[in-house]
Amino acid sequence: MVKAYRQEHVYKHPWERVTSASWRKFADPENKRILSHILDVDTLNHSLDPSTGKLCTTRAITIHCPGPWFVRRIVGQDICHCVESTVVDAQSRSMQLTSRNISLQKFIEVEEKIRYDPHPDNPNGWTVCQQETRIRIKPLSALASMAEKVEQRCAERFLQNSVKGREVMERICKYLEAESSSLAL
């Protein structure tokens, strides 16, 4: 069984500001309180393809496990390691992030895709964010009948965390907007 959901959010900020905020989301100390499920973020690799101009980045992200406490007890871990791959194409003004868990894979598979593009109705002023998340609990002999409930609980937690992430992004965008306004003076 797979639990999947899609969300779309419009930031009333230009693409350049929103993508800058995305890079700062985990680095800002103010966000640690809001994004308390994020324990650590490390950049593993980044490269700029000279022929296409695309920036490719890979980050390792360590999080508190999103599932219910009893599942964490069964698997014996309360942290999960993930890898986030990001491709930024400044020419087409597109940023795509794909995150997957690399630990606990024999119990759960999570894949999250986020894409930032200029909004078609206001390409220079707004940015559309499309988020798709898929959660699959693998059959556990003792918990096979509860897999759907566990997937639902994980999906609810991901939805709650995505709201927090959007709040952080909005705050950083406003900060960047104020910062650029003061530089223009």
N, C-alpha and C positions, 0 to 999 in steps of 0.2 A: 504494500500500500504506500502511496506517495501523497504527501500533503503539499500542495503548491498554491501560491497566491501571487498576484500581481498588484502593484500599486503604481500610481502616477501622481506626481506632485509638480506644481509649477512654482518655481522661485521667481519672484519679481525682481530679479537681478540679472545682469548680463552673464553670458556663458563664461567669460574670462574670470569674473569674480566668483562664480559658483565653483568652478574647477579649482581655483586657488583656495577656496574654503575647504574643499574636499581634501586637499593635501595637508591642511592645517588641523583638520578635525581631531586627530588623535594627539597632536603635539601640544595643543593649548592646555596649560594646567587647569584652567577654569572648567574644561570639559571632563576632566577625570571624575568629578563628582557626578555629572550627568550620565556619562558613559562608564559607569563603575564596573560593568561586565568586561570591559577591555583591560587586560592586565599589562600587556606589553606589545609594542610594535617595533619591528626591526626591518630596515630595508636590506634585502639580500642582494639585489641586483638592479641596476638601471642602465639603460643604453638609449642612445639616439641613433636611429637609422638614417644615415646621411642621404640615402637615395629617396626615401619617402618622407623624411622629416618627422616620423612618428617616435614618440617617447614611450619606451616600454619599461615598466617597473615591476619588480616582484618584492612583496613584503611578507614577513612572517608575523602573524597576529596570534597572541595567546589570550584566551577568554575564559571566563567562568562558564562551565557547562550550562547550556540553556535549558536542560530538561528538569523534571521534578526531582526532588531530593532523593527519593527512593531509587530512581534509576542511577543516579550518581553513586549511591551506596552499592548497587549491584555491580556496576562496571569498575568500581574501585578508584575512580578519578573524579575530581571536581574541576579540572581544567581541560581545555581542548586547544589543540594547535591547528591553525588554519594558514593557508597560503592565499594571498590576494595578488592577482595579476592585473595590471592596469596598462591600457594602451590609450595614449592621448594623440589625436591627430589634429594638430592646430590648423592645418589647411582646411579640413572639412568641419572644424569646430565640433569634434566629437570626443568624448571621454568614456571609456568602457572599463568597468571593473568586474572581475569575476573572482569570487572567494569560495574556497572549498576547505572542508576539514581534512586534515591529514592524520589526525589521531582519532581513536574511537571508531574507525571505519568498519570494524566488524559488528558494531552495534548501530551506528547511525551514519547516514550520508547527508550532508547539507551542501547545497550549492546556491549561491546568491549572485545575481547579475544585476549591475546597476549601470545605467547609461545616461549621460548628460548631453543634451543637444540644445541648440537654440530653439526657442518656441516658434512654430511656424507663423503664428499671428503677430509676433513681435520679436523677430530674431536678434535684434540688437539690444533689447531691454529685458527679456525674460528667458528663462531656461527651463526646459522640461526634463524631469528626472523620471525614468522608468525603472522600476525595481521588480525583479522576479526572484522568488525564493522557492526552492524545492527541498523538502525534508522527507527522508525515507528511513524509517526504523527497520532494521533488519530483523527477521524473525528470531526471537529469543525463545528457546524451548519453554522456559518457565513463564515468559511474558507474552507469548504469541497473541493471546486474546486481548492484551492491553495495548498492543502496538498502535492501534488507531488513536486511543486516548493519549498516549505519549506523544504521537505526532501532533495532535491537536494542541497539547500544552506547549510543545516546542514552537509551533507556529504562532500561538498567542504571544509567547515571549519575544519572538522575532518581530512581530508587529509592534509590540510595546517599545522595543529597542529602536526600531526604525523611526518611530515618532520622536524619540529622544535625539536620534541622529539628525533629523530634519530641524529640530530646535537648535541644535549646535550649529548646523550649517547656516541657518538664518542669522544667528548671533554673529558668526564670523563674517558673513556677507555684509552685515550692517557695520561691523568694525572696519572692514576693508573699504566700504563706501565712505565712511567718515575719514579714514586715513587718506584716501585719494582726494577727497574734497579739501582737506587741509593742505595737501601738497600743491593743489591747483591755485591756492591763494598766493 
